[in-house]
Amino acid sequence: MRSARRYLNGADRSSGSGLGWHPHNLVGVSLRAWVLSRTYRAAFPVMRVVWFVTRPAVDGAKCVVWDDDHLLLVRHTYGNRKEWLLPGGTVRRGEPPIDTARREIREETGLVIERWRPLGAVHAKVDNRRNAIHCFAARLAPGAGRELRLDRSEILDAGWFRLAALPSPIGELTHQILELDGAGVRSGAVTGQT
């Protein structure tokens, strides 16, 4: 059995190292998604400057999604595009964090997951923002299928990985969030922040 399984637009990409933004990889990517991904990429450094000046407090949600013993990780089209992260995003005004988890996993990957287990919150300073990251875990039902429909404007790549064979580099909070889920205890693979 392969240690990593990647699915992009429904295609098995386990032999590739990720799509990236090479012209031959744009087949099937809408012009809208391409323009939005470029806009996010251009706006992100500007927002980092704004966050440095304003130091906002932000609520977010991160999703730990398991399919059997495989963990779902994503790479974004903005920020550090090489880093593998847990899916998630910013809590909208008046939105409960659990609804943020449901919305973000659906928007980013196309998965519809209703049953989540709260893991707690992680407080961290990321990109000059004071973040309260609400963490939730879910397991796909056996036989539910792993096919992902990625929001190509936001998600560059996604994959299902065994804990013992996580890709590199992993986002700085991913290990801490996995500890909340007890993943480090089960596998011995998670030892702390990177």
C-alpha positions, 0 to 999 in steps of 0.5 A: 500500500502506498504511503501517500495518496494524492487526488487532484480534481479526482485524478490519482497523482501519487507519482507527482510532487504536486501540481504547482502553476506550470502551464501544462497543469492548468488543464481543467483549471478555470480562468476564475480559479487561476485569477483568484489564486494569483490575486490571493498570492499578490495580496498576501504580502500586503496583508502581512504588512497590514497585520504587522501594523494592526496586530489583529486578533483572529478566530480560525478553524482547523480540520483534522480529517482522517480516512482510515489511517490517512490524514488530509493535508493541503497546500495553499496558492498563497503564503508559503506554497511549499508548506503542507497544512491542515485544511481550515480558515477564518471564522466569519463574524457571527459564525460558530467555529464548528460551522467554519470547519464544515464550510472550509472543508466543503469549500476547499476540498468538496468533502461534506462532513457533518459530524465533528469532534471538538479538539480544543483551541490553539493560541498562536501568533501567525503572520503577526495575527493573534490567532485562536484556532479552534480545532475539530476532527472527523473520520470519513465513513468506510467506503465514503471515498477520498475523491477531492474537488479542490477549490483551485483558487485557494488550494494548490495541492492536497493529499492523504498521508500516513502519519509515518510518512508525512510530507515536508515541510509541515506547517508549524502548528500542524504537529501541535494540533495533531497532538490535540487529536492524540495522533502523536500518541498513536503513531509516535510520529508527532513529536512537537512543533517544527 
